[in-house]
């Protein structure tokens, strides 16, 4: 006997206000070159990943400003609010309590949507450069604790303290979520640091961290210096394993 299908309901995974008209935000979800300025991080395969996710495996309703991703029950929605927009990612899934669940795709949508809002709010039309680190800690402390971000103030408030290898850093708390924190960093050309900590699992008994460092306007020598500083800090405290790798 076939069991009845579970009832589905919409879950809002992330919702942000973007200070830009809905048509401009919608274009940033449909034009691969614009997507490149907020989605993910710099890799050789980013262009192909964007094409796969947003173009060949997505269906778009331009009138409603909704893009639905093929093969998953997730969709982006853009809602006009005067000169601003509401951008949300919605998942259609069975009813349930997800408060204690770590889902890598959900965490990605959270990070990337806040990166989209940051690009529009602070660096619209500018080219971003990113650094990315991923892997388990060598000891039992994940990055938010090591960086002091587990005690970050409320979103919108200023912070000032040593940050990783940088003895003097400051910025603004951009967002807080259960498993991740985003802070702006003045010294990176008004950049953005997003830190995602995955709790320990059977395969990863110490957990895993992913960090995306987004920069704007840094010269090549300054970017190389930032890479060297943070690579040294990372290597002393973390192994390097790609996201989703065991």
C-alpha positions as CSV (number, residue, x, y, z in Angstrom):
1,X,0.0,0.0,0.0
2,X,1.4,3.4,-1.0
3,X,1.9,5.8,1.9
4,X,0.3,9.2,1.5
5,X,2.7,11.9,0.5
6,X,3.8,14.3,3.3
7,X,2.2,17.7,3.1
8,X,4.6,20.4,1.9
9,X,4.9,23.9,3.1
10,X,7.1,26.9,2.3
11,X,10.1,27.6,4.6
12,X,11.8,31.0,4.2
13,X,15.5,30.2,4.4
14,X,16.8,33.7,4.3
15,X,15.2,37.1,3.7
16,X,17.0,40.4,3.3
17,X,16.2,44.0,2.3
18,X,18.3,45.2,-0.7
19,X,18.5,49.0,-1.2
20,X,17.8,48.8,-5.0
21,X,14.8,48.7,-7.3
22,X,13.3,45.2,-7.9
23,X,14.2,45.3,-11.6
24,X,17.9,45.9,-10.8
25,X,18.0,43.1,-8.2
26,X,16.2,40.7,-10.6
27,X,18.8,41.4,-13.3
28,X,21.5,40.5,-10.7
29,X,19.7,37.1,-10.4
30,X,19.5,36.5,-14.2
31,X,22.7,38.0,-15.8
32,X,25.6,35.6,-15.2
33,X,28.1,38.5,-15.2
34,X,26.2,40.2,-12.4
35,X,25.7,36.9,-10.5
36,X,29.5,36.6,-10.6
37,X,29.8,39.7,-8.4
38,X,27.9,38.2,-5.4
39,X,27.4,34.4,-5.7
40,X,30.0,32.0,-4.2
41,X,33.6,32.9,-4.4
42,X,36.3,33.1,-7.0
43,X,37.2,29.7,-8.5
44,X,38.1,28.4,-11.9
45,X,34.7,26.7,-12.1
46,X,32.5,29.6,-10.9
47,X,31.3,30.5,-14.4
48,X,30.2,26.9,-15.1
49,X,28.6,26.6,-11.7
50,X,26.6,29.8,-12.3
51,X,25.5,28.6,-15.7
52,X,24.5,25.3,-14.3
53,X,22.5,26.6,-11.3
54,X,21.0,29.8,-12.6
55,X,20.6,29.2,-16.4
56,X,20.5,25.6,-17.5
57,X,18.9,24.2,-14.3
58,X,16.5,27.0,-13.4
59,X,13.2,28.4,-14.7
60,X,12.4,32.1,-14.4
61,X,9.1,33.9,-14.2
62,X,10.1,37.5,-15.2
63,X,6.7,38.9,-14.4
64,X,6.6,37.6,-10.8
65,X,10.4,37.9,-10.4
66,X,10.8,34.3,-9.2
67,X,13.6,31.9,-10.3
68,X,13.0,28.2,-9.4
69,X,15.9,25.8,-9.3
70,X,15.5,22.5,-11.1
71,X,16.1,19.3,-9.1
72,X,15.6,21.1,-5.7
73,X,12.6,22.7,-4.1
74,X,14.3,26.1,-3.7
75,X,13.5,29.4,-5.3
76,X,14.5,33.0,-5.2
77,X,11.8,35.7,-4.9
78,X,12.2,39.4,-5.5
79,X,9.5,41.7,-4.1
80,X,9.4,45.4,-4.9
81,X,9.2,47.7,-1.9
82,X,9.4,51.2,-3.3
83,X,13.0,52.0,-4.2
84,X,14.1,48.9,-2.3
85,X,13.5,45.2,-2.6
86,X,12.9,42.2,-0.5
87,X,14.9,39.2,-1.6
88,X,14.2,35.8,-0.1
89,X,15.0,32.1,-0.7
90,X,12.1,29.8,-0.1
91,X,12.2,26.0,0.2
92,X,9.1,23.9,-0.3
93,X,9.5,20.9,2.0
94,X,7.6,18.8,4.5
95,X,6.6,20.5,7.7
96,X,9.0,20.2,10.6
97,X,11.4,21.9,13.0
98,X,14.7,22.8,11.3
99,X,16.1,24.8,14.1
100,X,18.9,22.3,14.9
101,X,19.6,21.2,11.4
102,X,22.8,22.1,9.5
103,X,22.2,22.0,5.8
104,X,25.1,23.0,3.6
105,X,22.8,24.3,0.8
106,X,20.7,26.4,3.2
107,X,23.9,27.9,4.7
108,X,25.1,28.7,1.2
109,X,21.9,30.5,0.3
110,X,22.2,32.5,3.5
111,X,25.8,33.6,2.8
112,X,25.2,34.4,-0.9
113,X,22.0,36.3,-0.3
114,X,23.7,38.5,2.3
115,X,26.6,38.9,-0.2
116,X,24.1,40.1,-2.8
117,X,22.7,42.7,-0.4
118,X,26.2,43.8,0.5
119,X,27.2,44.3,-3.1
120,X,24.1,46.5,-3.8
121,X,24.3,48.4,-0.5
122,X,28.0,49.2,-0.5
123,X,29.7,48.3,-3.8
124,X,27.1,48.4,-6.6
125,X,28.8,48.0,-10.0
126,X,32.2,47.4,-8.5
127,X,34.4,44.3,-9.0
128,X,34.9,42.0,-6.1
129,X,37.9,39.9,-5.3
130,X,37.6,37.0,-2.9
131,X,39.6,34.6,-0.8
132,X,38.1,31.3,0.4
133,X,39.2,28.8,3.1
134,X,37.5,25.5,4.0
135,X,38.3,22.6,6.4
136,X,38.3,21.2,9.9
137,X,40.1,22.8,12.8
138,X,43.3,21.1,14.0
139,X,41.9,21.5,17.6
140,X,38.4,21.7,19.0
141,X,37.7,25.4,18.2
142,X,35.9,26.6,15.1
143,X,36.6,29.9,13.4
144,X,33.9,32.1,14.9
145,X,35.2,31.2,18.4
146,X,38.9,31.7,17.3
147,X,38.1,35.0,15.7
148,X,35.9,36.3,18.6
149,X,32.9,36.5,16.3
150,X,30.8,34.3,18.6
151,X,30.5,37.4,20.8
152,X,29.7,39.8,17.9
153,X,27.3,42.7,18.7
154,X,24.0,43.1,17.0
155,X,23.7,43.5,13.2
156,X,24.3,47.2,12.3
157,X,26.6,47.8,15.2
158,X,30.3,48.6,14.9
159,X,33.0,46.3,16.1
160,X,36.8,46.8,16.6
161,X,39.2,44.2,17.7
162,X,42.1,42.0,16.4
163,X,40.8,39.8,13.6
164,X,42.8,36.7,12.8
165,X,46.3,37.8,11.7
166,X,45.2,41.5,11.6
167,X,46.1,43.1,14.9
168,X,43.9,46.2,14.3
169,X,40.6,45.7,12.5
170,X,37.1,47.3,12.5
171,X,33.8,47.3,10.7
172,X,30.1,46.6,11.1
173,X,28.2,43.5,11.9
174,X,26.4,42.7,8.6
175,X,24.3,39.7,9.7
176,X,24.1,37.0,12.3
177,X,22.7,33.5,11.7
178,X,22.6,30.3,13.8
179,X,25.7,28.8,12.1
180,X,27.4,31.8,10.5
181,X,28.4,35.4,11.0
182,X,29.1,38.2,8.5
183,X,31.0,41.3,9.3
184,X,32.3,44.2,7.2
185,X,36.0,44.9,7.3
186,X,37.1,48.5,6.7
187,X,40.6,47.6,5.8
188,X,39.7,45.4,2.9
189,X,38.3,48.2,0.8
190,X,35.1,48.0,3.0
191,X,35.0,44.2,2.5
192,X,33.0,41.4,4.0
193,X,34.0,38.4,6.0
194,X,31.5,35.5,6.1
195,X,32.3,32.6,8.5
196,X,30.3,29.4,8.5
197,X,30.8,26.9,11.2
198,X,29.4,23.3,10.8
199,X,29.0,21.5,14.1
200,X,30.8,18.3,14.7
201,X,29.6,15.2,12.9
202,X,30.7,11.5,12.9
203,X,32.9,12.2,9.8
204,X,34.1,15.5,11.1
205,X,34.3,15.1,14.9
206,X,35.8,18.7,15.3
207,X,33.4,20.3,12.9
208,X,34.3,22.3,9.8
209,X,34.7,26.0,8.9
210,X,34.3,27.9,5.7
211,X,35.4,31.5,5.3
212,X,34.8,33.9,2.4
213,X,36.8,37.1,2.4
214,X,35.3,39.6,0.0
215,X,37.4,42.6,-1.0
216,X,37.0,45.7,-3.2
217,X,39.5,48.0,-4.7
218,X,42.7,46.4,-3.3
219,X,45.8,46.5,-5.4
220,X,47.3,43.2,-6.5
221,X,50.1,43.5,-3.9
222,X,47.6,44.3,-1.2
223,X,45.5,41.4,-2.1
224,X,48.5,39.1,-2.2
225,X,49.5,40.3,1.2
226,X,46.0,39.7,2.6
227,X,46.2,36.1,1.1
228,X,49.5,35.4,2.7
229,X,48.5,36.7,6.1
230,X,45.3,34.8,6.2
231,X,46.7,31.6,4.6
232,X,49.3,31.5,7.4
233,X,46.7,32.1,10.1
234,X,44.5,29.4,8.5
235,X,47.2,26.8,8.0
236,X,48.3,27.0,11.7
237,X,44.8,26.3,12.9
238,X,42.9,24.4,10.2
239,X,43.3,21.7,7.6
240,X,42.3,22.6,4.1
241,X,39.5,20.5,2.6
242,X,37.1,21.6,-0.1
243,X,33.5,22.2,0.8
244,X,31.5,19.0,0.7
245,X,34.6,16.8,0.7
246,X,35.3,14.1,3.3
